[in-house]
Amino acid sequence: MANANVIGSRLCELRDENGETVRQTADAVNISESALRMYETGRQIARYEIKERLANHFKCSIASIFFN
């Protein structure tokens, strides 16, 4: 698994590329804004179910966000 800060940066980049706010992305994947902020700042790693929802939302693989 990649470093939590690297994962957070990838999530921020994907969200920015989609032109979304934290709220919009959090709502789209059915998580709280605070949870998404924790993932983006590297303070917490998402559990598998959330990883899957984020990858589906951003139309990419789980591995491309969390493991490369």
C-alpha positions as CSV (number, residue, x, y, z in Angstrom):
1,M,0.0,0.0,0.0
2,A,1.2,3.5,-0.8
3,N,2.0,6.0,1.9
4,A,-1.1,7.7,3.4
5,N,0.0,11.1,2.3
6,V,0.5,9.9,-1.3
7,I,-2.9,8.4,-1.3
8,G,-4.4,11.6,0.1
9,S,-2.7,13.6,-2.7
10,R,-4.1,11.3,-5.3
11,L,-7.6,11.7,-3.9
12,C,-7.2,15.5,-4.0
13,E,-6.0,15.4,-7.5
14,L,-8.8,13.2,-8.7
15,R,-11.4,15.4,-7.0
16,D,-9.8,18.5,-8.5
17,E,-9.7,16.9,-12.0
18,N,-13.5,16.2,-11.6
19,G,-14.1,19.8,-10.6
20,E,-15.7,18.7,-7.3
21,T,-15.7,20.2,-3.8
22,V,-15.1,18.0,-0.8
23,R,-18.9,18.0,-0.1
24,Q,-19.8,16.9,-3.7
25,T,-17.4,14.0,-3.6
26,A,-18.4,13.0,-0.1
27,D,-22.0,13.1,-1.0
28,A,-21.4,11.1,-4.2
29,V,-19.7,8.3,-2.3
30,N,-22.0,8.5,0.7
31,I,-19.4,9.4,3.3
32,S,-19.0,12.5,5.6
33,E,-16.9,15.5,4.5
34,S,-14.7,15.0,7.6
35,A,-14.0,11.4,6.6
36,L,-13.0,12.5,3.1
37,R,-10.8,15.3,4.5
38,M,-9.0,12.7,6.8
39,Y,-8.4,10.5,3.7
40,E,-7.1,13.5,1.7
41,T,-4.8,14.6,4.5
42,G,-3.4,11.1,5.1
43,R,-4.7,11.0,8.7
44,Q,-6.8,7.9,7.9
45,I,-7.0,5.2,5.3
46,A,-10.4,4.2,3.9
47,R,-11.7,0.7,4.5
48,Y,-12.2,-1.5,1.5
49,E,-15.9,-0.6,0.9
50,I,-15.0,3.1,0.8
51,K,-12.0,2.5,-1.5
52,E,-14.3,0.7,-3.9
53,R,-16.8,3.6,-3.9
54,L,-14.1,6.2,-4.4
55,A,-12.6,4.2,-7.3
56,N,-16.0,3.7,-9.0
57,H,-16.8,7.4,-8.5
58,F,-13.5,8.5,-10.1
59,K,-13.8,5.7,-12.8
60,C,-10.4,4.2,-12.0
61,S,-9.1,1.1,-10.2
62,I,-8.6,0.8,-6.4
63,A,-5.0,-0.1,-7.1
64,S,-4.3,3.1,-9.0
65,I,-5.4,5.2,-6.0
66,F,-4.3,3.1,-3.1
67,F,-1.4,0.8,-4.2
68,N,0.7,2.4,-6.9
